Amino acid sequence: MTAAFIRPDIAALRESPIREVARLGMGQDGVIPDVIPLWFGEPDQPTPDFINQAASRALAAGHTFYTLNRGIPELREALADYMTGLHGVAIAPERVSVTASAMNAIAVLMQSLVGPGDNAVLVVPLWPNIEGTVRIMEAEPRAVPLQEESGAWRLDLERLFAAIDARTRLILINSPNNPTGWLMEREQQRAVLDFCRQRGIWLIADEVYDRIVFDRPVAPSLLEIADPDDPVIRINSFSKSWAMTGWRLGWITAPESFAPVIEKMNEFNIASAATMAQHAGIVALAEGEAFIAETVARYGRARDLVYQRLGAMPRVQLVRPEAAFYAFFGVDGMPDSLAFAKEVLAECGVGLAPGCAFGPTGEGHLRLCFAASLERLSEAMDRLETKLS
Ligand SMILES: Cc1ncc(COP(=O)(O)O)c(C=O)c1O
């Protein structure tokens, strides 16, 4: 073991409890046979072939070199057109920067916006990696919890605004939300936007699940109400909507004046996103609508099955998810979600994510990713029945 120095705060970063459970259910060759893995958040299908073909064509055409730091102009233009069409507001390509995934976008933003003594206000429960990026910058992640009230998740704006002080640099809101499936409605978006305008605080909108929404065509986006120069940065990704988690491709939409920051920070982090992936991204945007519609319909059926079956189990409380592909449910008499998720894995052969991974308010809950076939999900429900009764 080497004795060389590692920053103590980096050494102290905790592995995600989701990984801790998953490691128990995985052998050298992947998931142990007979375990139904519903712990991670990713589509169950491989990337559709028309996107793979586009990457092959890009390789054959010699697109194997670095690109401009903020991505190839054709992709930035395609993204601007795509968002303009989807959201009904003009988005200029100058506002768009390509990143190597939403995770990379979040890390680059935290590097650019927070430092020691600053704080970032995060609405939780929240995907745990985001808090990690704040800690890495030696800034304070300040959690403001959603509340579970009469069958719905709600954000208390007074509580959110009370968490802001002179060292708050940003508010980050993930809607549609991982893990709860909560959607932030327009009225609240307007209120938070006004607050951020007045206080000169960044509002970061993580909208990576914007297309995975049920009972309405698209999730309300902050892009639809923000002016181009508002302090709003919107993050998105190819991972979830186009089943491209392994490609590591995402994008940021920000005021044009912010573009030089991303330009510089991309240079020092990744230079540019993978070139063949960027070319494939153009085709995903142009030809992906049928794939998205069919996948979301499938996830919708999965959501209904899980909501009915899990919701009927005596120890479970479950809010019907409005979007994304997760059921985040409370379990009566479960003081330690990590220990319980390990028991569920050992006794039922079902891999779930412990709620404690999603911030302090996540304890008492488990997350199940329902991006899986109805057969696998039915089998998982049969297996969970006794444990959750
Ligand atoms: C809320 C949220 N933001 C960002 C990401 C990261 O997506 P990407 O695959 O583009 O890094 C995830 C992935 O699970 C997520 O749940």
The ligand as an SDF file (V2000), in Angstrom:
LIG
                    3D

 16 16  0  0  0  0  0  0  0  0999 V2000
  -30.8670   12.9630  -11.5000 C   0  0  0  0  0  0  0  0  0  0  0  0
  -29.7440   12.4740  -12.3410 C   0  0  0  0  0  0  0  0  0  0  0  0
  -28.9090   13.3680  -12.8820 N   0  0  0  0  0  0  0  0  0  0  0  0
  -27.8830   12.9800  -13.6430 C   0  0  0  0  0  0  0  0  0  0  0  0
  -27.6450   11.6450  -13.8890 C   0  0  0  0  0  0  0  0  0  0  0  0
  -26.4490   11.2690  -14.7110 C   0  0  0  0  0  0  0  0  0  0  0  0
  -26.7150   10.9320  -16.0260 O   0  0  0  0  0  0  0  0  0  0  0  0
  -25.5160   10.6210  -17.0220 P   0  0  0  0  0  0  0  0  0  0  0  0
  -25.6320    9.1670  -17.3860 O   0  0  0  0  0  0  0  0  0  0  0  0
  -25.7400   11.5000  -18.2020 O   0  0  0  0  0  0  0  0  0  0  0  0
  -24.2470   10.9260  -16.3160 O   0  0  0  0  0  0  0  0  0  0  0  0
  -28.4720   10.6770  -13.3170 C   0  0  0  0  0  0  0  0  0  0  0  0
  -28.2070    9.2390  -13.5280 C   0  0  0  0  0  0  0  0  0  0  0  0
  -28.7470    8.3780  -12.9010 O   0  0  0  0  0  0  0  0  0  0  0  0
  -29.5560   11.1050  -12.5370 C   0  0  0  0  0  0  0  0  0  0  0  0
  -30.3870   10.2340  -11.9690 O   0  0  0  0  0  0  0  0  0  0  0  0
  1  2  1  0
  2  3  1  0
  2 15  2  0
  3  4  2  0
  4  5  1  0
  5  6  1  0
  5 12  2  0
  6  7  1  0
  7  8  1  0
  8  9  2  0
  8 10  1  0
  8 11  1  0
 12 13  1  0
 12 15  1  0
 13 14  2  0
 15 16  1  0
M  END
$$$$
